[in-house]
Amino acid sequence: MISSFVSNPKNPSLLSDLLRAIDEIKAMAEQENISLSEDFLAGIALPHRTVKVAFLFYDDKGRRHLIEGYHVQYKNGPLPRKGGIRMDAAVTEEEVAFLALNMLIKCALGAEEFAGGKSGICCDAKAFSRAERRRIMAHFIEAISEEIGRYKYIPAGDMNTNDLMDVVEETMTQIRGQSDWALVTGKPVTDAKGAFRGGLPTRQAATGDGVAWVALKMIAYFLPEKKKQKEPLRVAIDGFGNVGQFAALGLLSGDLSLQITHISDRSGTYTNPEGIDIKAAIAHKDQNKSLAGFQGAQVLDLPIVEVPVDVLVLASHDGVVNADNAHRVVAKILVEGSNGGITQEGEHLFLKHGGHVAADVFANVGGVHASWQEWRQNIEKKQMPAEVAKKELKEAMTTLFDRVYEKSQRHRISLRMAAYLLALEKLSRVYENNNKK
């Protein structure tokens, strides 16, 4: 079995690791007569475009800050580039480059009308008020405005910026003198007066919903015996933010008998062997910004990766499962709801001991697909009903999983590498078709 690569943006060698994984796929393709464009694979080693910016920012107390930012594009023909804007003190050019390349691959799997892009603002978002963050975002958008457009780069929310996409639209409207909803996704559905603002009602839940549907497919393929047991299947959710919450709700809404017996956030791990009331936990987290003090579960003095469950959804941060603890993971299935939940070494050990991993590169593309839905409705000047958007997303995610699984079985490779192979085949075809014109 070809070794798996993990997307871990905190690892400074991440980009080179991903390129090495692509080289592995290229070698396998040559051995098995799989057609991949050599010119495309050679060109993927470097971004199509990298923009570095810097600007002075004065906070509400008049203090001066020099803030840097990056925008990276991986182009494939005339396709518009898609990717979020993150705001974090740890942002680096290499991290943004990796995430842009990762978006190129994700878009090939979940939104094939897009290529890959990403942006990052290097500052500690938590050190600024929401009003200050809005002004920082406006400064950054002004700096990269030439890159943005409905058929150029289409930003979206990301780390610490999900509530700032209206700033992108407003700033671009001021610069160009006209409004264009299609140049950014993740917008509000309506304004304060109830008027439509171009957003998609299912966008907030899309990533978590997709993770849930992939988890259910993983259970069906790899734990079929659980359907015959009387005891409910047990699931743990590591990270109880947006993705973890919607993944939990999605899992519970299915036909399978299961319980969410463990959840965690920065305050610790919480358990209820009879099943946690997820709606009550969400209400508590919304009110208190933490699970601390939640009465519907007991605090557990054990890392969530070691709890006795069948499925573990990783929806917090990178490197949760690694070489040091992979041998202590009880779950048979890991699903990466956030990028890089399991390290390369951790995944190797987990797979070696019979585990199964739904990799981030396909498991969490629900948000990418929903962004494409929002962009499409804006281009067509329509409003997609929530039930239509959700049904379409479910069909897309379950079909994608089946294709990744089939590719994995055919070539005897991990699901992660199968997803990469599937994406690179599609990207190669697009590249060759564009170069025939």
N, C-alpha and C positions, 0 to 999 in steps of 0.2 A: 504493500500500500504506500502510495506517495505520501510523504509527510505533509501535515497541515500547517498553514500559516495563520497566525492570529493577528487581528487588527488591534494594536495597542498604541494609541497615539502618544502616550507618555514616553515610549521607547524611542530614543534618538536615532536608532538604526532601523526604525520601522519601514521607511520608504525603501531602503535597500533590501530589506527582508521581503517586502512585497514584490519587488522586481526579481529577486531570486526565485520566489514562488512562481512567477510568470515564466522564468527560464525553465523551471521544472516542467511546467505544462508544455512549453515549447518542445523540450526533449521527448516527452511522452507522445506529443502529437506526431513528431517525426517517426517514432517507432511504430505507431499505430495508424499511420497514414491519415491523420486528421488534418484537414486543410486550415492553416492559419497563415495570414499574411505576414511574411517576414519583414516587409517594410513597415507595417503597422507596429509589430512588436519591437522593432528597432527604434521607432519614433516615440514609443511610450516611455522611454527612459527619462525623458525630460518634459516638463510642462510646455504647453504651447505658449503660455504667457504668464509672467509673474509681475505683479505690480506692488511696489513697496511705497508706503506713504508715512508721513509724520506730521503732526500738527500740535500746536499749543492749545491747551484747554484750561480755562479758569473755572474752578468749582464755585459753589454758592458762597463760600467764605473768602473768595478772591485768591485762593492759592493756585499757583501755576503748576501744570502737569504737562510733560512732553509725552505724547502718546504715539506709538507706532502701530501700523496695521499692514496687513498683507492680503492680496487677492491673487489666486492662482487658478489657471484654466487648463484643462486637458481637453483639447478640441478633437472632434472626429467629424470631419466634413462640415456642413453648414448647420449642424444641430446647435440650438441654444444651450448654454451651459447652466446647470442647475446645482445649487448648493447653498447651505446656510451661512450665516454670519455669526461667529461666536465671539464672546467678550470674556476674556479670562487672563489673569496675570501670567499663566504658563504658556500662552500662545507663542509659537515660533513659526518661522517661515517653513521649516521642514515639516512640522505638524500639519500646517495648512496644505502643503503640497501633497502629503500623504492622503489627507482627507479629500482633496480634489480628485486624486486618482481613484480612491475608493468610491467616490461618487460616480465617476465614469463607469465603473464596474456595476455599481448598484443600479444606475439608470439603465444600463443594458439589460438588467434583469427585471426591473420594475417600472420603468418609464422610458421606453426606447426612443422617444422623440427628443430626449435630452442627452447632452454630453455632461462632463463633470466640471464643476467649479467649486470653490470654497473661499471664504474670507474669514479673517480673524483680526480682532482688535486687542492689542496687548495692554490690558489694564485690569486691575482688581475690581470687578464689577460690584462686589459686595461692599466696597469702600465708598461707593457713590450712591446717592439717592436716585429714585426712579427718574426724577426730573433731570438730574445730571446725566444719567445714562442716555436719556432721550437726546440730549444735546451732543453727547459724544457720538452717538449713532449718526446724527445729522451731519456732524463734521466729517465723519468717515465716508458717508454717502456722497457728500460734495467732492471728496477727494477721488473717489473711483467712479464718479457719475458717467464718464465716457464709456465705461465698460458695461453699464446696466441698460437693459432694454428687453422688450418682450421676445425678441429673437436673438439676443446677445447673452447677457448674464442675468439670470432671474434669481435673486436672493430669496432666502426664507429665514425663519427663526432658528436658533440653535442655542447653545449654552449661554444662559443669562440674557437672551435677546428675544425670546418668543413673544413677549408683550410689546415689542418695538417695531413691528413690521408696518404699522400705520405711519411711523416716522419715515420709513423708506419711501412710501408712496407720496407723502406730503412734501418731502424734500425734493424728490424728482419732479413733482408738479411745479414747485417753485422755480426750479432750474429751467424746465422746458416750457413752462407756461401752459401746459395741458395735462390732464389726468389720464393715466393709463393703468388700470387695475392689473393688466397682464404682466407687468414688469416685476412683480413681487408676489409671493404666496405666503400664506399664514396670516392673512389679513382678517380683521373682524368681519363677521357675517353681516352685522348691522351696526349703525351708529346709535347714539343715545336716543335719537328720535324714532328708531325702528326702521330707518331707510337702509336698503341693501348697500353693502360696502364691498361686495365682490368675494368675500370669504366663503369657504366650504364648511358646512355645519359638522361634518364628520372628521375634519382635519385634526382636531385635538386628540381624538381617540384612535386615529388611524394606526399609529405605530404599535400601540398596545394591543389593538384588535388583531393586527397582523401577527404579532407575536403569539397571541392566544390560538389563532387558527393553525399556525405552524406547530405549536406545541401539541395540539390535538392530533395533527397528522403524524407527528413523531410517535405519539402514544399508539396510534393505530398500526403503524408499521413495525415498531420495535417492542411494544409491550402488549401484544394482542391478548395474551392470557389474562390480563387485568380485567378485561370485560366480563370474564366468566366468574370472577371472584365476587363474593358478597360484600367484602369490605370496600369502602370507597378508595379510590386512588388518592394518594397524598401528594400535595404540591407545596413548594416553598417559593416565596417571592423575595429575592434579594434586591432591595431598593424599592421604596414605596412612594416614588414620585409619580409623575404623569404616566410613564410607560408601565411601571409596575402595577399601578392601580387599574388601568384599563385592561392590562393583560389578565389580572385576577378576575375582573368582572366578566371578561370575555370567556375565560375558562369555565366559570360557573354557569354561564348562559347556555353552554352546550348540552348535548344529550348524555354525555358520559357522567357516571357517578364518581364525583371527586370532591375533595375538600381542600381548602387552602389552610393548612395547619400551622404554617410558619410565615411570618413576614419580618422585614427588618428595615431600619433606616440608620442614620448616624447615632441614634440614641441606644441602639441595641437590637437584639433578636427577641421576637415575641411569639409565643406559641399557645395554641388551644387545640388539644387532641380531638375535640369534637367538631372542629372547623371554626375558623374565625369569621365573624360577621364583617365582611369586607366593606359594606356600605357604612357601617358604624365606624370602622377604622378610618375610612376616608374622611368622614365628617370630623372625627377627632383630629386628624392630621391637618385638615383645612383650618380648623379653629386654633390649633396650638402650634402649627408649623413643625410638629414633631409627633412621633408615636409615644413619647414619654408620658406616662400617666394613663395610657389607654387601659380601661377596665375590662375589655373583652378578651384579654389574653394575658398570660403570665410572662414575666421577663425570664429569658433563658440564658444561662451562663455558658453558652456554647456558640461558636461561630456558625453562621447559617449554612455554610458549605458542608458542615458535618452533621446536619440534622437528618433523622431517618425518614426520608421521603422518596417518592418514585421519580419526581420531576423537580428540577431546580431552575427557575427563571432568573437569569442574571440581568438585572436592570438598574444597577447602581453606578459602578465605575469600572475602570480597567483593572485587570490583574487579580480579580477576586479569587479565581481558581488558578493555582500556579504549581510549580514543581515541588514546593514545600508542603502543599496540602492536598494535591490531587488524589493521593492514595487514601485520604480520609473521606472523600466524597462518597456518600451512600447512594445518592440518586443515580439512576441508570441513564437519565436523559438530562442534558444541559441545553438551555435555549438562551442565546445571547440577545437580550432585548436592547442592551446598550453596546457600544463598540468596545471590543477587547475584553470581555468579561473573563476570558480564559487565556492564559499566556500560551505561547507556542510549546514550551516544555510541558506545561500542565495539560494541554490537550493531547500531546503525544502519550503521556502516561495514562490519561483517562481512557483514551481509545484502546490502548494496549490491554487494559483491564476490562474490556468489554463494554465500555460506555458509548454513548452516542451524542454527538454535538450538532445542534442546529446553529450554524454560524451566523454572525451578525450580517454578513454580506448578503444573505437572502432572508434571514429571519426578521430583520427590522426594516425592510424596505417598504412597509405599509405607508410610512410617512412620505416617502418619495413618490409612491403611486398617487397618494392623495394630493400632493402638490401638483402633480401632472393633471389630475382631475380639476383642481381649482384653476390652473392656468388655461386648460381647455375651455372651461365654461366662460372665462373672461374673454378669450379669443373669439368665441362664438356668441358672446353677449347673451348668455343664458344663465339660468340659476338651476343647478342640479339638486333635485330633492334628496334629502338625507338618506331615505330608504334605497334610492337608486344608487347613490354613491357607495353605500355600505355593501350592497349586494355585488356591485361591480368589483369592489376591492376584495371581497372574500373570494370571488371566482378567480381573480388574478393571483392572489396569494396561494390558494390551494393548487392551482394549475402549475405555478412556479415550483412549488415543493415537489409535485409529482415528477416534473422534468428534471429537477436536481437529483432526486432519488434514483430515477432511471439511469441518469448519466453516471452516478456513483456506482451503481450495480454493474453497468456495462463495462466500465473501465477499472473496477476494483480500487476506487480511490475514496477518500473521505468526502462527506457532503460539502465541506468547505471548498476543497479542490475541484469538486464537480461543478459547483456554482461558478468558480473562476473560469473553468473551461467553457462552460455554457456561455458566459458573458464574452469571453475573448473570441469565441467562434462568431458570435453576432457582431461584435465590433469589427472584426476582420472583414466580414462580408460588407458592412457599411463602408469601410475604408476602400475596399476594392471597387465597389460600385461607384463611389464618388470619383475615383481616379480613372474610371473608364470614360467619364463624360468629357 
